Amino acid sequence: MAAKLRRALIGLAMALCCVGAQSASTPASTPQPAAWRSLTHEQKALLAPLAGEWDDFTPVRQRKWLGIANRYPTMTSQEQAKLRSRVADWAKLTHEEREAARAQFKKIQAQQTSDAPSLQEQWLRYDALPAHEKEKLKQAPRTLGTTTNPLKPLSAATAHDDKTPVQSGSEPPALPSDASAGAPKVANDTPAATP
């Protein structure tokens, strides 16, 4: 249950990242609260799990949720189902759990802006691993924020042995077998963010 909840939180946090980025690019103005009764039928249908607390949300949080609800019709049916599930999961979280998810999201954002490989690059590296290596990573203790990251950035110049260039169209270099000990576990394949 905790692992499923963690995956849902991370997924929702990454999905909401796009909304946060869009909000940050708009001119600064004082957002006005949106009363639940002023939402459209479509917005209410998606955000129904949040109805009881909607009017207590800050205007900024309301705007983020409304941004998600407005993008909902453009999503595939699979993405829509995943989003509905994540909204329901988010509604079940306590205030402390939501704050922890937001803190985790901020940590992920900071990592993406640093010199570390992006999460997408890390996922591609992980996804290219053989099943037995993935299993080793799953069994390894979770160590987020380590200073050594075995998942090096992908690029055309990256070498299999760090000396021979990777040929275009070739598979990414494999991780050293001892690298799995410090690697974080990948919780979900879909990025999301927190409101």
N, C-alpha and C positions, 0 to 999 in steps of 0.2 A: 504494500500500500504506500509506504513512504517513498519507494523508488518511483512508483507511478506518479505520485504527487510531485516529486522533484522534477521528473521529466515534463509534466504538465506545466509546472512553474517556469522552467527554463524555456520551454517552447513558447509559452505566452509572453514571457519577457522578450524574447527575440522577435516575435511578431509585432509587438507593440513598439519595438525599436524604430521601425519605419515611420510610425505615427509620430514618435518623439522627434525624429529628424525633420519631418515635415513641419511640425509645430515650431521647431527652433528656427526654421528658415522664414517664418512669417513675421511681419513687423510686430514689435512688442506693443500689446494693448491689453487692457484689463479685461479678461474674459468675463462674460456675464454667465451666471449659473443658468443651467437649462433644467427647468422643472420636469419631472417625469411625465406629467400630463402633456407637455409640449413636444415630446418625441413622436416621430412617425410610427405607424403601426409596425413597419419593418424593423425600425430601430428597437422598439419595445420587444418584438419577438426574439431578437438575438440577445438583448440585454436583460431579459426577464429575470434571470437568476440574481441580478443586481438591483432589482426594483425596490426592495425594502430599504436599501441604504443609499439609493441614487441621490436623493436630495441632501444627503450628508456629505457627498463627495465635493471636493473643491472644484471650482469651475475648470481649472486646468485638467484635472482627472476626467471630468465629464467630457471635455473636448477631445481628449485622447480616446476615450471609449466611443464617442460618436464618430470619430475618424475611422475607427475599426469597423463600426457598424455600417458606415457609408461605403467602405471598400468591400464589404461582404458580398454584394451582388456580383462583383467582378471575379470572385474566386471560383475555382472548380468545385464540384460537389464534394470531392474528398477534402479540400481545404476548408470548405464550409462546415463539414461534419467535425473536423478537427477543432476548428475555432469554437463551435458550439460547446464541445466537450471541455475545452480549456476555459471558457467563460464560466461554465458550471463549476469546474474545479476551483477557479479563482474565487468564486462566491463563497465556497466552503471554507476558505482559509481564514485563520484568525488575523487580527491586525499585525501581530508579531511575525507570523509566517509571511504575510505580504511584504512587510518591511525587509525581512531577510531576502526575499526574492528580488526586491528592488535593489538591495545592496549587492547581491550577486550579479544582477544585470549591469550595474555601474562598474563592477570589477571587470566584467567581460568587455564592456565598452572601452575601458581604460587599456585593456590588453590589446584590443583591436587597433587603438591609436598609437601604441608603442611600436618598437622595432620588432616585436615578436611576430611570428607568423600569424596570419589571420585565422580565425576559426574555420573559415571555409577551406583554407589550405590544409589545416590540421585534419579536417574531416576527410578531405580527399586522400591524404596520406594514410589515415586510419582505414578508410574504405578499401584502399588498395592492398592492405595487408592480407596474408593468408588467414584462414579461419583459426588455425592453432595460435597464431600471434595475437589475434583479437581476443581469444580466450585467455591468454596470459595477461593481457591488459585488463580484462574484466576481473581477474582474480587478484591483481596487484592492488595494494592499498591505495586509496584515493589521496592524492597529494596535489591540491590546487595551489597555484602560486609558487611553484618551485622555480628556482633560478636556472636549472638546466632543463631544457625542453628537447626531448629526442625527436620531436616532430619538426624538422627543419623546414624552412620555406621552400616551396616548389618554384622552380624557374627553369628556363631552357638551359641555363648554365650550370644547374645543379648536377653534381656528379654522383654516380653510383658509389664510388669510393672517394668522393670529394676531389677527385683529380681528373676523371674522365667525364667529358661533357655528356649530358643526356641527349640522345638523338630525338628529334622531333617525332612524335607518335609512339615513342617507347614508353614503357611503364615507369612510374616513379621509382626512385631507389627504395629498397627495402630498409626498414629500420634495423639497427643492430639488435641482436636477440636480448642483450642486457638493457636496452633502452626502455623496455616496457615497465620497469620498476618505478620510474618517476613520472610516467605519463598519466595525465588525467583520464578518467573514464569519460566516454562520450555518452551523454544521457539521451539525446534525441537528435534526429536527423533534420529537424525543421527549426530554423531560427525563429525566435519570438522575443518580445520585450514586455516590460511591466508598465501598467498605467500609473 
